[in-house]
Amino acid sequence: MIASLLVANRGEIACRVFRTCRELGIRTVAVHSDADDDALHTRVADAAVRLPGSAPADTYLRADLIVKAAVAAGADAVHPGYGFLSENAGFARAVLDAGLVWIGPPPEAIEAMASKTRAKALMGLPPLSADALTDADLPVLVKAAAGGGGRGMRVVRRTEDLHGALEAARTEAASAFGDGEVFVEPYVVDGRHVEVQILADAHGTVWTLGTRDCSLQRRHQKVIEEAPAPGLSDALTRELGALAVRAARAVDYVGAGTVEFLVADGRAHFLEMNTRLQVEHPVTEAVFGLDLVAEQIRVAEGHALAPEPPRARGHAVEARLYAEDPATGWTPQTGVLHRLAVPDAVRLDTGYADGDTIGVHYDPMLAKVVAHAPTRAEAVRTLAGALERAAIHGPVTNRDLLVRSLRHEEFTSARMNTGFYDRHLTSLTEPAPDPYAPLAAALAEAHGRSRFGGWRNLPSQPQIKRYALGGEEHEVRYHHTRDGLVADGVRVVHAGADLVVLEAEGVRRRFEVARYGDQVHVNATVLTALSRFPAPAADRAPGSLLAPMPGTVVKVAPGLITGSSVRTGEPLIWLEAMKMQHVIASPTTGTVTALQVTAGQQVEVGALLAVVDSNEP
């Protein structure tokens, strides 16, 4: 029996595994980089071990340090989570060689399936040759052979873009997974991403735990997932299950895994097998009433599965909440997460607690929010409502995108595919601010002042507050009176520091207000309070290229120096933040008049990277 377990991971998945371990009476051990010294997963574990290293992003890829930590802490088992070393056969062997229990498939199965190129060969589906690619093969997808989560993936629609896509994918994959191998496969346009959850024991039983649909993806990263996949015929569902079992038995698989497919025109196209637990596993747990982490542990202890899995019940939908800003091209956001709370009707899996800081080194996912209900329509409605009502106080998130996606007619009618955001992202991210949010923010702030002589016997000028909202400036006017706060056209029913109730056109509405510095949260709306006396704008030369987020300069274009001639759209500087690369391109055709950074340099948001003087009329 396993008595103590180390999770070779961080954040949400580490906290998730620890939760099950506590329920099973298993002691827990966390590992952490210096950047994660006070992260939630280190605080909820029974013990924590520092992983030394100067590069926080790479620390969790050091198999030798993690095995050493497990031995030092007295752990007798290691769970890899997902990402990092979870599909690294060498790490699995190192764990086993140290006399520890590995909570995962045999190293031989990982070697066979964790590399997508070897998995395709095993299934009789060799990848395309990058050297022999022609226009007739387009579009294609450049893809990391290891890992997942959208890292190391690029769509190529022109042959002249292939070299750059291969280089960028290799760099990103090496940073995220410690393996820079990539391959090329046909890009199936507007298919559905469907996967099958499997669970196998060492006694020959293989369960298929239904299907999941993960078609809503942005930048090849899953955003919303659900189980079961809606609208599949019984015949196709059986075929997907049979292919998943075939893949598992081909490599004598043991443990939890996922077999992924693209479904188009009623046909299933094998993508890969992930030899680990998936981020979206909670929807399967909800539908089948299982704890997949507990089942992984039982299988690793040698227990046999029942001959058949439990029956599926109802429908579950999961949304991934990311700290990212659509107004800046979905750049990852950092800062203090002051509050994260969701209604009791949904499940919240997160690696953050109120007051934690979201840093620059790791994935920007804050949480997974999951709803389960008897029907798909009820689960979707519950999840959308819970996200809308959630208190998410801190950096900008994709919350609005999630709510609007869940309520989009194409999604509610289950007609979505992987092209959903290509078609609808612009409309789904158009600013739609609550017109009463600025007034509620102003009245909440005025609440304190109104108790200390803010009103006047004689008529006076209105109080004025200014807020930035939805890319625009909003001005609010109100009066202090003997009877309280008054705003033209709106009846102020109640004005408190954290709750404002307004009535307009006979409809009464409640606004919960929280302020942190200049950031004001009014229900689901985020505003920035503006000073009455705006500071003068920073003196920046025309053509200045500023860092859109804090991160590391991983590359400067070869040969780029002050005086270089550049063209509009030419890549100049590559930034990496939260395991994703962002290319800074020249905004104009002209001359580089300043180059302020070098490869390896850390920069803060807004830092001057370079200046390009335009030659264009």
C-alpha positions as CSV (number, residue, x, y, z in Angstrom):
1,M,0.0,0.0,0.0
2,I,1.2,3.5,-0.8
3,A,1.7,5.6,2.3
4,S,3.4,8.7,1.0
5,L,3.2,10.2,-2.5
6,L,5.2,12.9,-4.2
7,V,3.6,14.9,-7.1
8,A,6.2,15.8,-9.7
9,N,4.3,18.9,-10.8
10,R,2.9,22.2,-9.6
11,G,-0.2,24.3,-9.4
12,E,-3.7,23.0,-10.1
13,I,-2.9,19.4,-10.9
14,A,-0.7,19.0,-7.8
15,C,-3.4,20.4,-5.6
16,R,-5.9,18.0,-7.4
17,V,-3.8,14.9,-6.7
18,F,-3.2,16.0,-3.1
19,R,-6.9,16.3,-2.5
20,T,-7.5,12.6,-3.4
21,C,-4.5,11.6,-1.3
22,R,-5.9,13.2,1.8
23,E,-9.1,11.4,1.3
24,L,-7.2,8.1,1.0
25,G,-5.0,8.8,4.0
26,I,-1.8,9.1,2.0
27,R,0.8,11.6,3.1
28,T,1.8,14.1,0.4
29,V,5.0,15.7,-0.8
30,A,5.3,18.7,-3.0
31,V,8.3,19.9,-5.0
32,H,8.8,23.5,-6.0
33,S,11.1,25.9,-7.8
34,D,12.2,29.1,-6.1
35,A,9.5,31.0,-8.0
36,D,6.9,28.6,-6.4
37,D,8.3,28.8,-2.9
38,D,5.0,29.9,-1.4
39,A,2.7,28.5,-4.1
40,L,-0.6,26.9,-3.0
41,H,0.5,23.3,-3.8
42,T,3.5,23.7,-1.4
43,R,1.2,25.0,1.4
44,V,-1.4,22.2,1.1
45,A,1.1,19.3,1.0
46,D,2.3,17.6,4.2
47,A,5.9,18.3,3.1
48,A,7.7,20.3,0.4
49,V,11.1,20.0,-1.2
50,R,12.9,22.8,-3.0
51,L,14.3,22.0,-6.5
52,P,17.4,24.0,-6.9
53,G,18.0,25.8,-10.2
54,S,18.3,29.3,-11.7
55,A,15.7,28.8,-14.4
56,P,12.3,28.3,-12.8
57,A,10.7,27.3,-16.0
58,D,13.1,24.3,-16.3
59,T,13.2,23.2,-12.7
60,Y,10.3,20.8,-13.0
61,L,12.0,19.1,-15.9
62,R,14.9,17.9,-13.7
63,A,14.2,14.2,-13.2
64,D,17.3,13.6,-11.1
65,L,16.3,16.3,-8.6
66,I,12.7,15.1,-8.4
67,V,13.7,11.5,-7.7
68,K,16.2,12.7,-5.1
69,A,13.5,14.8,-3.5
70,A,11.1,11.8,-3.3
71,V,13.8,9.7,-1.6
72,A,14.8,12.5,0.8
73,A,11.1,13.1,1.8
74,G,10.4,9.4,2.4
75,A,7.9,9.1,-0.4
76,D,7.2,5.7,-1.8
77,A,5.3,6.7,-4.9
78,V,5.5,9.5,-7.6
79,H,2.6,10.9,-9.6
80,P,3.7,13.0,-12.6
81,G,0.5,15.0,-13.1
82,Y,0.4,16.3,-16.7
83,G,2.9,18.3,-18.7
84,F,6.5,18.6,-17.7
85,L,7.9,15.0,-17.3
86,S,4.5,13.2,-17.3
87,E,5.2,11.5,-20.6
88,N,9.0,11.0,-20.2
89,A,9.9,7.4,-20.2
90,G,13.4,8.2,-18.7
91,F,11.8,9.8,-15.7
92,A,9.5,6.8,-15.2
93,R,12.5,4.5,-15.3
94,A,14.4,6.7,-12.8
95,V,11.4,6.5,-10.4
96,L,11.2,2.7,-10.7
97,D,15.0,2.3,-10.4
98,A,14.9,4.2,-7.2
99,G,12.5,1.6,-5.8
100,L,9.5,3.9,-5.9
101,V,6.0,3.2,-7.3
102,W,5.3,5.0,-10.5
103,I,1.7,6.2,-10.9
104,G,1.5,5.8,-14.6
105,P,1.9,3.4,-17.5
106,P,5.1,1.3,-18.0
107,P,8.1,3.2,-19.5
108,E,7.8,1.0,-22.6
109,A,4.2,2.1,-23.2
110,I,5.2,5.8,-22.7
111,E,8.0,5.4,-25.3
112,A,5.7,3.8,-27.8
113,M,2.9,6.3,-27.4
114,A,4.1,9.5,-25.7
115,S,6.0,10.4,-28.9
116,K,3.3,11.2,-31.4
117,T,5.5,10.2,-34.3
118,R,6.1,6.7,-32.9
119,A,2.4,6.4,-31.9
120,K,1.3,7.2,-35.5
121,A,3.8,4.7,-36.8
122,L,2.4,2.1,-34.4
123,M,-1.1,2.8,-35.7
124,G,0.0,2.7,-39.3
125,L,-0.1,6.4,-39.9
126,P,3.3,7.8,-40.6
127,P,3.7,11.7,-40.5
128,L,4.4,13.8,-43.6
129,S,8.0,14.5,-44.6
130,A,8.8,18.2,-44.0
131,D,11.5,18.0,-46.7
132,A,9.2,16.8,-49.4
133,L,6.2,19.1,-48.5
134,T,4.5,20.6,-51.5
135,D,1.6,23.1,-52.0
136,A,-0.7,20.1,-52.6
137,D,-0.1,19.0,-49.0
138,L,-1.3,22.3,-47.5
139,P,-2.6,23.2,-45.0
140,V,-0.4,21.2,-42.5
141,L,0.1,21.3,-38.8
142,V,3.6,21.4,-37.2
143,K,3.3,19.6,-33.9
144,A,5.5,18.8,-30.9
145,A,6.1,15.1,-30.7
146,A,5.9,15.3,-26.9
147,G,3.5,17.0,-24.5
148,G,0.3,18.9,-25.4
149,G,-1.7,21.9,-24.3
150,G,-1.1,23.7,-27.6
151,R,2.6,24.1,-27.1
152,G,4.9,23.6,-30.1
153,M,2.0,23.8,-32.6
154,R,1.8,25.9,-35.7
155,V,-0.6,25.8,-38.7
156,V,1.2,26.3,-42.0
157,R,-0.8,27.5,-45.1
158,R,2.2,28.5,-47.3
159,T,5.3,26.4,-48.0
160,E,7.5,29.5,-47.4
161,D,6.3,29.7,-43.8
162,L,7.3,26.1,-43.0
163,H,10.9,26.8,-41.9
164,G,9.9,29.5,-39.4
165,A,7.0,27.4,-38.1
166,L,9.3,24.4,-37.5
167,E,11.9,26.5,-35.7
168,A,9.3,28.2,-33.5
169,A,7.6,24.9,-32.6
170,R,10.9,23.2,-31.8
171,T,11.9,26.1,-29.4
172,E,8.6,26.2,-27.7
173,A,8.4,22.4,-27.4
174,A,11.9,22.2,-25.9
175,S,11.0,24.8,-23.3
176,A,7.7,23.2,-22.3
177,F,8.6,19.5,-22.5
178,G,12.4,19.2,-22.6
179,D,12.0,17.6,-26.1
180,G,12.3,19.7,-29.3
181,E,11.2,17.0,-31.7
182,V,8.3,18.1,-34.0
183,F,6.6,16.6,-37.0
184,V,4.2,17.5,-39.7
185,E,0.7,16.1,-40.3
186,P,-2.3,17.1,-42.5
187,Y,-4.4,19.8,-40.9
188,V,-8.0,18.8,-40.9
189,V,-10.1,21.9,-41.3
190,D,-13.3,22.3,-39.3
191,G,-13.2,18.8,-37.8
192,R,-14.2,18.0,-34.2
193,H,-11.6,17.1,-31.6
194,V,-13.0,14.0,-29.8
195,E,-11.1,11.8,-27.3
196,V,-11.7,8.6,-25.4
197,Q,-10.7,8.2,-21.8
198,I,-9.2,4.8,-21.0
199,L,-8.2,3.1,-17.8
200,A,-6.3,-0.2,-17.8
201,D,-5.0,-2.5,-15.0
202,A,-2.2,-5.0,-15.0
203,H,-4.6,-7.9,-15.2
204,G,-5.8,-7.4,-18.8
205,T,-8.9,-5.2,-18.2
206,V,-9.2,-2.0,-20.3
207,W,-12.1,0.4,-19.6
208,T,-13.3,3.0,-22.1
209,L,-14.9,5.7,-20.1
210,G,-16.9,7.4,-22.8
211,T,-16.0,10.3,-25.1
212,R,-15.1,13.9,-24.6
213,D,-15.4,16.8,-27.1
214,C,-12.6,19.3,-27.0
215,S,-13.4,21.2,-30.2
216,L,-13.4,24.7,-28.7
217,Q,-9.7,25.6,-29.0
218,R,-7.8,28.8,-29.4
219,R,-4.2,28.6,-30.6
220,H,-4.6,24.8,-30.4
221,Q,-5.2,25.0,-26.7
222,K,-8.4,23.6,-25.4
223,V,-10.8,26.1,-23.8
224,I,-14.1,24.3,-23.2
225,E,-14.5,20.5,-22.9
226,E,-17.5,18.2,-22.3
227,A,-18.5,14.6,-21.8
228,P,-19.9,12.8,-23.6
229,A,-19.2,14.2,-27.0
230,P,-22.6,15.3,-28.3
231,G,-24.1,14.2,-31.6
232,L,-21.9,11.1,-32.4
233,S,-23.7,8.1,-33.9
234,D,-23.7,4.9,-31.9
235,A,-21.6,3.3,-34.7
236,L,-18.9,6.0,-34.5
237,T,-18.8,6.0,-30.7
238,R,-18.2,2.2,-30.8
239,E,-15.5,2.6,-33.4
240,L,-13.7,5.3,-31.3
241,G,-13.9,3.0,-28.3
242,A,-12.5,0.0,-30.3
243,L,-9.6,2.1,-31.6
244,A,-8.8,3.3,-28.1
245,V,-8.7,-0.2,-26.8
246,R,-6.6,-1.3,-29.7
247,A,-4.1,1.4,-29.0
248,A,-3.9,0.5,-25.3
249,R,-3.5,-3.3,-25.9
250,A,-0.9,-2.6,-28.6
251,V,1.5,-1.4,-25.9
252,D,0.3,-3.4,-22.9
253,Y,-1.0,-0.2,-21.4
254,V,-1.6,0.2,-17.6
255,G,-3.1,3.2,-15.9
256,A,-5.1,6.2,-17.2
257,G,-4.7,7.5,-20.7
258,T,-6.5,9.3,-23.5
259,V,-6.7,8.5,-27.2
260,E,-7.4,11.6,-29.3
261,F,-9.1,11.8,-32.7
262,L,-10.2,14.4,-35.2
263,V,-13.7,13.5,-36.5
264,A,-14.8,14.9,-39.8
265,D,-17.5,13.7,-42.3
266,G,-18.4,10.8,-39.9
267,R,-14.8,9.4,-39.9
268,A,-12.3,9.2,-37.1
269,H,-8.7,10.3,-37.7
270,F,-6.2,9.1,-35.0
271,L,-4.2,12.0,-33.6
272,E,-2.3,10.7,-30.6
273,M,-2.4,8.8,-27.3
274,N,-1.6,10.8,-24.1
275,T,-0.1,8.5,-21.6
276,R,-1.2,10.5,-18.6
277,L,-4.1,12.1,-16.9
278,Q,-5.7,14.9,-19.0
279,V,-6.5,18.5,-17.9
280,E,-10.1,17.8,-18.8
281,H,-10.4,14.6,-16.7
282,P,-13.0,16.1,-14.3
283,V,-15.8,15.9,-16.9
284,T,-15.3,12.2,-17.2
285,E,-15.2,11.9,-13.4
286,A,-18.5,13.7,-13.1
287,V,-20.3,11.6,-15.7
288,F,-19.0,8.2,-14.4
289,G,-19.0,9.1,-10.7
290,L,-15.3,8.2,-10.4
291,D,-12.2,9.7,-8.9
292,L,-9.6,8.9,-11.7
293,V,-6.7,9.8,-9.5
294,A,-7.9,7.3,-6.9
295,E,-8.2,4.7,-9.6
296,Q,-4.7,5.5,-10.8
297,I,-3.4,4.8,-7.3
298,R,-5.4,1.6,-7.0
299,V,-4.1,0.3,-10.3
300,A,-0.5,1.2,-9.3
301,E,-1.0,-0.8,-6.1
302,G,-1.9,-3.8,-8.2
303,H,-5.6,-3.9,-7.7
304,A,-7.8,-5.2,-10.5
305,L,-10.6,-3.2,-12.1
306,A,-14.1,-4.5,-12.2
307,P,-15.0,-6.3,-15.5
308,E,-17.0,-3.3,-16.6
309,P,-16.9,0.4,-15.8
310,P,-19.7,2.2,-14.0
311,R,-22.6,3.5,-16.1
312,A,-22.5,7.1,-17.4
313,R,-25.0,9.5,-16.0
314,G,-25.8,13.0,-17.3
315,H,-23.5,15.5,-19.0
316,A,-20.5,17.6,-17.8
317,V,-18.9,20.7,-19.2
318,E,-15.6,22.2,-18.2
319,A,-14.2,25.7,-18.9
320,R,-10.6,26.7,-18.5
321,L,-10.1,30.1,-16.9
322,Y,-7.0,31.8,-18.1
323,A,-5.3,35.1,-17.0
324,E,-5.1,36.6,-20.4
325,D,-6.2,39.9,-22.0
326,P,-8.1,39.8,-25.4
327,A,-7.5,43.6,-25.7
328,T,-3.7,42.9,-26.0
329,G,-3.8,39.9,-28.3
330,W,-4.4,37.4,-25.5
331,T,-1.1,38.1,-23.8
332,P,-0.7,36.3,-20.4
333,Q,-1.5,38.5,-17.4
334,T,0.3,38.6,-14.1
335,G,-0.4,40.1,-10.7
336,V,-2.2,39.5,-7.5
337,L,-5.3,37.3,-7.6
338,H,-7.3,39.0,-4.8
339,R,-10.3,36.8,-4.9
340,L,-11.5,33.7,-6.8
341,A,-14.9,32.3,-5.8
342,V,-17.6,30.4,-7.7
343,P,-21.1,29.3,-6.8
344,D,-21.5,26.0,-5.0
345,A,-23.3,24.5,-8.0
346,V,-20.0,23.9,-9.8
347,R,-16.6,22.3,-9.2
348,L,-13.5,24.5,-9.0
349,D,-10.0,23.0,-9.5
350,T,-7.3,25.6,-9.0
351,G,-3.7,26.1,-7.9
352,Y,-4.3,29.5,-6.4
353,A,-5.8,30.9,-3.2
354,D,-7.0,34.5,-2.6
355,G,-4.0,36.8,-2.4
356,D,-1.6,34.6,-4.4
357,T,0.5,36.2,-7.1
358,I,0.3,35.0,-10.8
359,G,3.9,35.0,-12.0
360,V,5.5,35.0,-15.4
361,H,7.1,31.5,-15.5
362,Y,4.2,29.1,-15.9
363,D,1.0,28.4,-17.7
364,P,-1.6,31.3,-17.2
365,M,-4.5,28.9,-16.4
366,L,-6.0,30.0,-13.1
367,A,-8.7,27.3,-12.7
368,K,-11.0,24.8,-14.2
369,V,-14.7,25.2,-13.6
370,V,-16.9,22.2,-14.1
371,A,-20.7,21.7,-14.2
372,H,-22.6,18.4,-14.2
373,A,-26.3,18.0,-14.8
374,P,-28.8,15.4,-16.1
375,T,-28.7,17.0,-19.6
376,R,-26.3,18.8,-21.8
377,A,-28.4,21.9,-21.9
378,E,-28.7,22.1,-18.1
379,A,-24.9,21.6,-17.6
380,V,-24.1,24.3,-20.2
381,R,-26.6,26.7,-18.6
382,T,-25.3,26.0,-15.1
383,L,-21.7,26.6,-16.1
384,A,-22.4,29.8,-18.0
385,G,-24.3,31.2,-15.0
386,A,-21.7,30.2,-12.5
387,L,-18.9,31.9,-14.5
388,E,-21.0,35.0,-14.9
389,R,-21.6,35.2,-11.1
390,A,-18.0,34.2,-10.1
391,A,-15.9,36.7,-8.2
392,I,-12.6,36.9,-10.1
393,H,-10.7,39.8,-8.8
394,G,-7.2,40.4,-10.1
395,P,-5.6,40.2,-13.6
396,V,-7.8,40.3,-16.7
397,T,-9.2,36.8,-17.6
398,N,-11.0,35.1,-20.5
399,R,-14.2,34.8,-18.4
400,D,-16.3,36.8,-20.9
401,L,-15.2,34.7,-23.7
402,L,-16.2,31.5,-21.8
403,V,-19.6,32.8,-20.9
404,R,-20.3,34.0,-24.4
405,S,-19.0,30.8,-26.0
406,L,-21.2,28.6,-23.8
407,R,-24.3,30.7,-24.8
408,H,-23.5,30.9,-28.5
409,E,-26.1,29.2,-30.6
410,E,-23.6,27.1,-32.5
411,F,-22.3,25.6,-29.2
412,T,-25.7,25.2,-27.5
413,S,-26.9,23.3,-30.6
414,A,-23.8,21.1,-30.6
415,R,-22.8,22.2,-34.1
416,M,-19.3,23.4,-33.1
417,N,-16.0,22.3,-34.5
418,T,-12.3,23.3,-34.2
419,G,-13.0,26.3,-36.5
420,F,-15.4,27.8,-33.9
421,Y,-13.0,30.6,-32.8
422,D,-11.8,31.3,-36.3
423,R,-15.3,32.2,-37.2
424,H,-16.5,33.8,-34.0
425,L,-13.6,35.1,-31.8
426,T,-14.0,38.7,-33.0
427,S,-17.7,38.9,-32.2
428,L,-17.3,37.0,-28.9
429,T,-14.7,39.4,-27.7
430,E,-16.3,42.7,-28.6
431,P,-16.5,44.9,-25.6
432,A,-20.0,45.0,-24.0
433,P,-19.6,46.8,-20.8
434,D,-22.4,47.1,-18.3
435,P,-23.6,50.8,-18.7
436,Y,-24.3,51.1,-15.0
437,A,-21.0,49.6,-13.7
438,P,-19.2,53.0,-13.6
439,L,-22.0,54.6,-11.7
440,A,-22.0,51.7,-9.2
441,A,-18.3,52.0,-8.8
442,A,-18.5,55.8,-8.2
443,L,-21.3,55.5,-5.7
444,A,-19.5,52.8,-3.7
445,E,-16.4,55.0,-3.5
446,A,-18.6,58.0,-2.5
447,H,-20.3,56.0,0.3
448,G,-17.6,56.8,2.9
449,R,-17.4,60.5,2.0
450,S,-21.2,60.9,2.2
451,R,-21.0,60.1,5.9
452,F,-18.6,62.9,6.6
453,G,-20.3,66.1,5.4
454,G,-20.3,65.5,1.7
455,W,-23.7,67.0,1.2
456,R,-24.4,70.8,0.9
457,N,-27.4,72.8,1.9
458,L,-27.1,74.9,-1.3
459,P,-27.1,73.4,-4.8
460,S,-23.5,72.6,-5.8
461,Q,-21.6,71.2,-8.8
462,P,-21.9,67.4,-9.2
463,Q,-19.2,65.1,-8.2
464,I,-17.3,63.6,-11.1
465,K,-15.5,60.3,-11.5
466,R,-13.8,58.9,-14.5
467,Y,-13.2,55.2,-15.3
468,A,-11.6,53.3,-18.2
469,L,-13.9,50.5,-19.4
470,G,-14.0,48.5,-22.6
471,G,-11.2,50.7,-24.2
472,E,-13.2,53.9,-23.5
473,E,-13.3,56.5,-20.9
474,H,-16.6,56.9,-18.9
475,E,-17.5,59.9,-16.9
476,V,-19.9,59.6,-14.0
477,R,-21.8,62.5,-12.3
478,Y,-23.7,62.4,-9.0
479,H,-24.7,64.6,-6.1
480,H,-24.5,64.4,-2.4
481,T,-27.7,65.5,-0.8
482,R,-29.3,65.5,2.7
483,D,-31.2,62.4,1.6
484,G,-28.1,60.6,0.3
485,L,-26.5,60.1,-3.1
486,V,-28.4,61.0,-6.2
487,A,-27.7,60.3,-9.9
488,D,-29.7,61.7,-12.7
489,G,-32.0,59.2,-14.3
490,V,-31.3,56.5,-11.8
491,R,-32.8,55.9,-8.4
492,V,-30.1,55.0,-5.8
493,V,-31.8,52.4,-3.6
494,H,-28.7,51.6,-1.6
495,A,-25.1,52.7,-1.8
496,G,-22.6,50.9,0.4
497,A,-18.8,50.4,0.1
498,D,-19.3,46.9,-1.3
499,L,-22.9,46.8,-2.5
500,V,-24.9,49.3,-4.6
501,V,-28.5,48.8,-5.6
502,L,-29.8,50.9,-8.5
503,E,-33.3,51.2,-10.1
504,A,-33.6,52.3,-13.7
505,E,-36.8,52.2,-15.8
506,G,-38.5,50.3,-13.0
507,V,-35.9,47.5,-12.8
508,R,-33.8,47.1,-9.7
509,R,-30.3,45.7,-9.9
510,R,-27.6,44.7,-7.4
511,F,-23.9,45.5,-8.0
512,E,-21.2,43.9,-5.8
513,V,-18.2,46.2,-5.7
514,A,-14.6,45.5,-4.7
515,R,-11.7,47.9,-5.2
516,Y,-7.9,47.1,-5.2
517,G,-5.9,50.2,-5.9
518,D,-7.2,51.7,-9.2
519,Q,-8.8,48.4,-10.2
520,V,-12.6,48.2,-9.5
521,H,-14.7,45.1,-9.9
522,V,-18.4,45.6,-10.3
523,N,-20.1,42.2,-10.6
524,A,-18.3,40.7,-13.7
525,T,-17.1,44.1,-15.0
526,V,-13.6,45.3,-14.4
527,L,-12.9,49.1,-14.5
528,T,-9.8,51.2,-13.9
529,A,-10.3,54.4,-11.9
530,L,-8.8,57.4,-13.6
531,S,-7.2,60.3,-11.8
532,R,-8.9,63.7,-11.9
533,F,-5.5,65.0,-13.1
534,P,-4.1,62.5,-15.6
535,A,-0.3,62.1,-15.6
536,P,1.4,63.2,-18.8
537,A,1.9,60.5,-21.3
538,A,5.3,58.8,-21.3
539,D,7.6,60.3,-23.9
540,R,8.1,57.5,-26.4
541,A,9.5,57.9,-29.8
542,P,7.3,57.0,-32.7
543,G,7.9,53.3,-33.7
544,S,8.7,52.2,-30.2
545,L,8.2,48.5,-29.6
546,L,7.2,47.8,-26.0
547,A,7.0,44.5,-24.2
548,P,3.3,43.5,-24.1
549,M,3.9,41.3,-21.0
550,P,6.7,40.5,-18.6
551,G,8.9,37.7,-19.9
552,T,12.2,36.6,-21.2
553,V,13.8,37.7,-24.5
554,V,14.6,34.3,-26.0
555,K,15.8,35.5,-29.4
556,V,16.7,38.6,-31.4
557,A,16.5,38.3,-35.2
558,P,20.0,37.3,-36.5
559,G,22.0,40.3,-37.5
560,L,19.6,42.8,-36.1
561,I,21.5,45.8,-34.9
562,T,21.0,49.6,-34.6
563,G,20.9,50.8,-38.2
564,S,19.4,47.6,-39.7
565,S,16.7,48.0,-42.3
566,V,13.5,46.1,-41.6
567,R,10.1,45.6,-43.4
568,T,6.6,45.8,-42.1
569,G,5.7,42.6,-40.3
570,E,9.3,41.3,-40.1
571,P,9.9,39.4,-36.8
572,L,12.5,41.2,-34.7
573,I,12.3,39.9,-31.1
574,W,10.9,36.8,-29.6
575,L,9.5,37.0,-26.0
576,E,8.6,34.0,-23.9
577,A,6.1,34.2,-21.1
578,M,4.3,31.4,-19.3
579,K,5.7,28.8,-21.7
580,M,4.3,30.6,-24.8
581,Q,6.4,32.5,-27.4
582,H,5.2,35.9,-28.6
583,V,6.8,37.5,-31.7
584,I,7.4,41.2,-31.8
585,A,7.3,42.3,-35.4
586,S,8.3,45.6,-37.0
587,P,5.2,47.9,-37.3
588,T,6.6,49.6,-40.4
589,T,9.3,49.5,-43.1
590,G,12.2,51.5,-41.9
591,T,15.4,51.6,-39.9
592,V,16.1,50.3,-36.4
593,T,17.3,53.4,-34.4
594,A,17.5,51.6,-31.1
595,L,17.8,48.0,-29.9
596,Q,17.5,47.8,-26.1
597,V,17.5,44.1,-25.4
598,T,19.6,40.9,-25.9
599,A,18.7,37.2,-25.8
600,G,18.2,35.9,-22.2
601,Q,17.2,39.3,-20.8
602,Q,14.2,39.6,-18.5
603,V,11.8,42.5,-19.3
604,E,8.8,43.9,-17.5
605,V,5.5,44.9,-19.2
606,G,5.9,48.1,-21.1
607,A,9.7,47.9,-21.3
608,L,11.2,49.5,-24.4
609,L,12.6,46.7,-26.7
610,A,13.5,48.6,-29.9
611,V,12.6,51.6,-32.0
612,V,11.9,51.5,-35.7
613,D,12.0,54.8,-37.6
614,S,9.6,54.6,-40.5
615,N,10.7,55.2,-44.1
616,E,7.1,55.1,-45.3
617,P,5.5,58.3,-46.5
